[in-house]
Amino acid sequence: MRIELDDKHVLCSDKWCCWVMEKRIEKKTGKPYEFRITGYFHSFEQLVLDHFNQKIVGSDAESIKELAREVKAAKEELKTWIKNASSAAE
């Protein structure tokens, strides 16, 4: 399965697990490629929770206000993913 989550992320799965690929452009050649940005998870819910946690744990925020902005942005990104994945399932 391949579902476009937003303009640069694709949800992929096989019969055992799911993962997210990020669309990127090769700097030297300008050719597009995909890079896996998550681990392999048995459910979409596990994948979303882990991706959210990784964004927070990997934050460079130096204040609670800055971290709050990053949390809000991460939530909005994941809401879009869930909406698009749900639409594809219908």
Residue pairs with C-beta under 8 A, 6 or more apart in sequence:
1 11
1 12
1 13
1 14
1 18
2 10
2 11
2 12
3 10
3 11
3 84
3 85
3 88
4 10
4 84
4 88
5 11
5 20
5 80
5 81
5 84
5 85
6 77
6 80
6 81
6 84
7 23
8 22
8 23
9 20
9 21
9 22
9 23
9 37
9 81
10 20
10 21
10 22
10 23
10 34
11 18
11 19
11 20
11 44
11 47
11 81
11 85
12 18
12 19
12 20
12 21
13 19
16 40
16 42
17 40
17 41
17 42
18 40
18 41
18 42
18 43
18 44
18 47
19 36
19 38
19 39
19 40
19 41
19 47
20 36
20 37
20 38
20 47
20 51
21 34
21 35
21 36
21 37
22 34
22 35
22 36
22 37
23 32
23 33
23 34
24 32
24 33
24 34
24 35
25 31
25 32
25 33
26 32
26 33
37 51
38 47
38 50
38 51
38 54
39 47
39 50
41 47
41 50
44 85
48 78
48 81
48 82
51 78
52 74
52 75
52 78
55 70
55 74
56 67
56 70
56 71
56 74
59 67
59 70
61 67
61 70
